[in-house]
Amino acid sequence: MAELKDIIDAVLRDTVRAQHQTNMYTQMLAESYQQGGKFFGLNLPGAAIGELSLDFRFAVKGDLTYKEEENVNYSNINFLLRKVASECTTLLLKTFVRTVRGKMADYKEEFGFIDTLEQNRPFTERLTKRFSSILIERSATLTDEKSGQPSPDAVTSVVLSVADEQILDHEDLIDLFAKPGNEKLRQTIHSEFERVLKKDMDDLIRENTVGNMKNRHRLGSLNVEMDAAELSQLPESAIQQFHIKVYPQALQKNDKEV
């Protein structure tokens, strides 16, 4: 005995996977032909299941049952990450300017623009957008499924990596670290970035959390018997039947596991 939705889910997923694996095998053959110098440029066929018709016979066992399910509310998670990205930009640029001022007395001659880095709107907007896009792109791996909250350590790691790329390796700043005596300045700033992010990230996430981080759903399900031997023991009036058509090409667009 199984839940009807699980059976249908398995059929649909196996159909899409079968088509996908066939096309992957075709691609492997194409690469093998090219390496061997055979049939170069040959367009190998691809598998495309246009339509499947499926008939299900089953008997319902028991009444319709309900259960609560939860999943992460990624709409609110992404809103939170955008807010965190904006505040990280402000925090890191303040840290950068403060650290340079504390370590270099003569930076203004060549790098005076550093003093107004926080007011450089194109730069701050570009940096915020970069933080935001990477965080949202990785939101699923940053978020704990049980709590529905982003992990402060995971978010810190991503922001720190982007800060190295977008600030410390910026073409207008990279010469700063090449100046004699500044060999350790880049590492010092990186360490300061890491320190302030670890110190403040818990607060940034908590203060910018809005609404529920998890969605709750009440779902109904039926327990059914589909085994042919078991169904043969039942009167025909107890057996249900339905017919569905499957279009794998449409399903594949939304199948994240393929």
N, C-alpha and C positions, 0 to 999 in steps of 0.2 A: 504494500500500500504506500502511496506517495501523494504529495500535493500536486494538483493538476498544473498549477503555474510552473512548478519545477520541471515537469515533464516537457511542457511546451517550450520552456526556456532552453532546455537541453537540445531539443530538436532544432530550434532555430540557430543556436550557436554552432552546433555541429555542422549544419548546412553551410554556414558562412565560412567556418574554418576549413572545411573540405575544399571549397572553391579557392580559398586563399593558399592552402598548401599546394594545390595543383599548379597554381600560377607561380608560386615560388620555385617549384620543381622545373617549370618551363624556363624561368629566368636562369636557373643554375645550368640548364642545358645550353642556353644561349651563350653564357660565359665560357663554358667548356668548349663549344664550337669555335669561339673567337680565339681562345688560347691555342687551340690546335690548328688554326688556320683553315678550318673547314666551314663551308657554308657561310662565309663572312657576309654580313648584311642581311641574312635570311630572317624574315619576320616569322618567328615561331608562333604557333597558335596559343591562345589563352582560353582558359575555361570560364564560361559565364553561364550560370544557371539562371535561365530566364524566369521560370515559374515552377513551383512544386505544389501539387495538390495532395493534401493529407487528410485521411479519415481517422478519427479517434473514436474508439468504443470504450466505454468505462461505466463503472457503477459507483455511485456516491456512497461513501461510508460515513455515517454520522451527519451532523448538522454543520452549517457554515460557521466557522470559528474565526475569531478576530485576534489580532495581536498588534502590539505597538512596535513600530520600527523607527529608528533614528538615523539621520545622516547629517553630515556637516553642511551648514548653510554657507555655501561658498560665495553667495552674493554679499553677505555681511563680512565674511572673511576678507574678500577683495577690497571692500570699502575700508576695513581696518588697515590692511596692508598699504593702501594708498596714503592714509593718514600717517602711518608710521614712516613711510618713505619720505614724506614732506618734512617731518620732524627730524629725521636722521640727517637730511641735507643741512638743516640749520645747525644741528649739534656738531656735525663733523667739520663744517666750514669754520665755525667758531673755534673748535679745537685746533684746526690746522693753523689759523691765523695766530692764535695764542702761542702755540708751540714754536712757530717760526720766530715770532717776536722775542720769545724767551731764549732762543738759541743763536740768533743771528742779529748782530747790531747793525750790519751794513747792507741788509737786504733791500732797502728802499731805493738804492741807486739803480739797480737793474730790475727789481721785482716789486716796485712800489704799488703795483696793482693789487698785490696781495691784501693790502689794508682794506680795500673795498670789494673783496671777493664775495662777501656775503650780500652785497647790494647789486652784484652783477646778475641782473634778472635772466638774460639768456642762458648763462652758465648754470644758475641755480635751478631754472626750470628744466633744463636738459638733464641735469644730475638727478632731480627728483623723478623725472619720467623714466630714467634708466633704472633707478632703484625700484620704482613701482612695477615696471614691466617684468623685471626679473623675479621679483617676489611673487607677483600674481601668476607668472608662468610656472613657478615651483610651489604654488600654494598647497597642492595636494601632499607633497612630501614634507612641507613645513608644518602641517597641521596634525595635531594628535586626534585620532578618530574618536577616542573615548571622551575627552574633554571638549572637543570642538574648538580648541584654542591653538594658535600658532605657538610653536616652541620658541622661547626667547633665544636659546642657544643656536637653534637652526637659523632663525632670522638674522641674528648677529653675524653668523658665518657668511651668509649670502651678502649682507650689506658691506661687510668688511672686504670681501673679495671685489665687489663692484667699486668700492671706494679706492682701492689700490689701482684699479684699472682707469677709473675716470678722474681721479684727483692726482694721486702720486705719480702716475705715468702720463699725465696730460702733457701735450707737446709744449705748452707755455710754461710748465713748471719743472719739466724733467731736467733742464739745465741748472736749476737751483741746486739739485743734489750732486751735480758734477763739479761744482766749484770746490777748490781746495779747502779742506777742513770740514766739508759738509758730508763726508762719506757716511757718517752714522745718522745724519739728520732724517733720512727717509725712514729708517728702521725706528727711530725715536717717534716719528709722527704715526707710523703704523701701530706702534705699541700704545700710543695715546688713543688712537681710534678704537682699538680693541678694549682698552680700559673703560672709556666712557660708554661704549655700546653695552658692555656687560653690566656696567653699573646702572644704566638707565633703561635698558630694554624691557624689563618687567613692567616698569611704570608706563612706558610708552604704549605697550600692548593693553594694559589694564585701563588706562585713561582714555584710549581711543576705541574701546570695545562698545559697540552700539547694537542693541537688539539681541536676539537669540542667535547663538553660534551653531545651534543644531535645529534641524527640522524634525518634527515628530509627525508620524503618519499612523493611522489606524487602518490596517489592511485586513480584508477578509480572505479566507482560503478554504478550499474543499479538499478533504482527503478522499482519494478515489482508488479503485481497484481496476487495473488494466491488464492484468495477467490473463492470457487466453484460457488457461486451465481453470482459473477461478471463475471467470465470466461464464464458462460453460455450465457451471453448477447453478447459475442463477436463472430465474425466469426472464423471458425476453422483455417483459414490461419493466424490469428493474435496470435494464441496460440503456444507457444514454449514448447518443452519437452526435458528433458535429464534424463539419468539413471546413478546412481552412486552406487558403492559398498563400504561398510564401514567395516573396520576391527578394531573393538574396542581394541583388544589386542595391536595392533601397535600404536593406538592413545594414549592409556593410558600412554605409556612411556614418552610422551611429554606433558601431561596434568598436569600443575602445580597446578590446583585448586582442583584436586581429592586427 
